[in-house]
Amino acid sequence: MRQALRFVVGLVLGLALLTWITTILVQKTTRRWAVNDVHLRAQLVVNGARQVLADHWRKDQSNELRNTLTEIARDDRIMAVAACNADTSLLASTKDFPSKFSCAELSDHVRPFTDAPKDMWSAWDQPDSLPGGSVHVSAIPVFDGDRPLGFLVLVHDLSYAEHREARTQQFVLLAFGFLAVAASAVTLLAGRLSWRSWSDELRRLARGEAPKQAEFRPILRDVRELVDRLMVERETEMEGGAWTPQRLKLTLKRHLQGERVVIVANREPYIHETQRDGSIKVLHPASGLVTALEPVVQACSGVWIAHGGGSADRETADKNGRIRVPPGEESYLVRRVWLSKEEEQGYYYGFSNEGLWPLCHIAHARPVFRSEDWRYYQAVNQKFANSVCEEVDSADPIILVQDYHFALAPRLIRERLPRATVIMFWHIPWPNSERLGICPWRKELLEGMLGSSIIGFHTQSHCNNFIDSVDRFLEARIDREQNAVVQGGRSTLVRPYPISLEWPVHWLKTAPSPEACRAGVLAELGLKPDALLGVGVDRLDYTKGIEERFLAVESLLDRHPEFRGRFTFVQLAAPSRTLIERYHQLNESVEQLATRINERFAKDTYRPIILLRSHHEPPTVFRYYRAADVCYVSSLHDGMNLVAKEFVAARDDEHGVLVLSQFTGAARELTEALIVNPYDIEEASSALATALNMSPDEQRERLRSMRVFLAEFNVYRWAGRMLVDAARLRRRERLTGRLAVHLVESSSS
């Protein structure tokens, strides 16, 4: 009702403004009509008396002329009349003729035509006013044959026009007033009827009935999806309020009947390497993908299919390449796929990391595409698809395909398992359609990915880029309402699922206190107890902005000399893809840059940058997180970047500052970090200075807010959302399949 009253008030005000404008226009139009009427009447009066006037004028009979003028003035709308000679002298006038309009006063207006030939004479008229009201003055020439005698001045009373304008204004006000009342009544009545119709439809929706009006059907679908999500969230609250491994298991049991999930990823969660002394060491790779997915597969007791690249991987696995991990727990199964050196070179180093990786990252590296690499990429994707089909235990399994190494796998799996629910998650950015056009096999990549039931990205912008790419390069229908691609009668949903960490991170269970970590790390690095410590943790990759990070440290020491000798930045850099020339160059340039900066600011044993180029296990990484005053993530382009989230998760003491690149997916979630443009070296160095000078209270406030966010939006929630969406989609497809069978049976009978 309140909204209806607001609308009515707005309508009345609008009509009032329209009435005011219309009144002004009516007034001007009425006055113009009155003036035209006066002008026509003056012409008729003079023309009717022209002969009499000319006779009196010619005989200089002023008394008779005055009598004629008096007769003319008997007209109710003519107030006074005067006769003026051609030289503008007064010949005769009626009684009380206003001196304001005397012949001499009008001389400037009439002289131009008194000396002119007859065919160039013209009347003159002009509105004016007297103390009694508005008047109109007309000066009309009088001729004797072709000889001009002078002109007649007529003063017209326009009071009748004013009365007419007043009546017209009253009529307009009444008309618009009636219109306002009628429009308001109609609006209220229509709104009431519409609201009743909407209420009836909403009640039908609430009862679960199908709506009568077609426009309500999308609302019904959205309401059902919302109810499903609310039920999941309600169950979460009943189980303790947070997503946990137990909560994820319950979700799988409810929606997927406890089925195990098969994960396909290039990198394995545990690598077995032979040491020099012949012993075997188990390594946990430096990978955000592994960090995110291992808690999920542990909760699901699933199967992880990966490339077995460790030197002792074959001898630790059974004849089928299977091994149970983690060591000592054996909570899930790893199935290792063996690749030849040629396959690894072409599929992994070649097409995946010299082609797709630079294609998807805006980090100023030129993609390289070779036909031979593409053939190996196809072959390896087929090999992994075959392994998936060997590991599944049902006709419609749940399969999670991970990252850019397996863009072709979803379609290959679907060809063997048409009822499978395949979720593909793309961990790196997806380029815009123009950039994707660089790839010679863009169509094959898109078609391979569309074999999925759901394609997930970190951000909505990456989803939009993918849909735009499909729209540009494939013959497919884009369902913008559902954010889906429909091809061959089958729909693929495209959804944002921002990835995260387990909560709490299990590596913290055995981690020393932050104070112990700080003391131990400073002693290992040979730093003073009061030193300020910055940390970076990355693979040595050109997308991580390590060079820009070191330049920011150099700028900090340049612009803030008070930090020289006190601030040290330690970079944990795991060597990566060293067989690729671009990565080999990066190794050298990073080391040279660190050496140059150290030489510039070194004093005694002080080094501003400590570069530790080796693999570091998670316990070591978390010790550095807990010891640092600041963590700088300077990625030039990243899908999410879990290092930023790991640092926040590690700081249960709520101390330390995160400086974060704006070009990471994490920057959209960890908004309390100091967000910077890593290309702007001065801005980044200023952020480092701000971080080092930040008060403990502000550090605590920022970290507390980010930790609350990570606790709620953890990796179990990420996996739960994807798997629940997959289960809902599978139920829909099963129902569609049953309906199709019934239709076929009905038609055949």
Secondary structure as UniProt FT lines:
FT   HELIX           2..48
FT   HELIX           50..58
FT   TURN            59..60
FT   HELIX           62..72
FT   TURN            73..74
FT   TURN            76..77
FT   STRAND          78..85
FT   TURN            86..87
FT   STRAND          90..93
FT   TURN            95..96
FT   HELIX           99..101
FT   TURN            103..106
FT   HELIX           107..114
FT   HELIX           118..120
FT   STRAND          124..130
FT   TURN            131..132
FT   STRAND          133..144
FT   TURN            145..146
FT   STRAND          147..157
FT   HELIX           159..206
FT   TURN            207..208
FT   HELIX           214..216
FT   HELIX           217..238
FT   TURN            239..240
FT   HELIX           245..256
FT   TURN            257..258
FT   STRAND          261..264
FT   STRAND          271..274
FT   TURN            276..277
FT   STRAND          280..283
FT   HELIX           288..300
FT   STRAND          303..307
FT   TURN            311..312
FT   HELIX           313..316
FT   TURN            319..320
FT   STRAND          322..325
FT   TURN            327..329
FT   STRAND          332..337
FT   HELIX           341..343
FT   HELIX           344..356
FT   HELIX           357..360
FT   HELIX           371..391
FT   STRAND          398..402
FT   HELIX           404..406
FT   HELIX           409..416
FT   TURN            418..419
FT   STRAND          421..425
FT   HELIX           433..436
FT   TURN            437..438
FT   TURN            440..441
FT   HELIX           442..449
FT   TURN            450..451
FT   STRAND          454..457
FT   HELIX           460..473
FT   STRAND          477..479
FT   TURN            480..483
FT   STRAND          484..487
FT   TURN            488..489
FT   STRAND          490..496
FT   HELIX           506..509
FT   HELIX           514..525
FT   TURN            529..530
FT   STRAND          532..539
FT   HELIX           542..544
FT   HELIX           546..559
FT   HELIX           561..563
FT   TURN            564..566
FT   STRAND          567..574
FT   TURN            578..579
FT   HELIX           581..601
FT   TURN            604..605
FT   STRAND          609..613
FT   HELIX           618..627
FT   STRAND          630..633
FT   HELIX           642..650
FT   TURN            652..653
FT   STRAND          657..661
FT   TURN            662..663
FT   HELIX           665..668
FT   TURN            671..672
FT   STRAND          674..676
FT   TURN            678..679
FT   HELIX           681..693
FT   HELIX           696..712
FT   HELIX           715..748
//
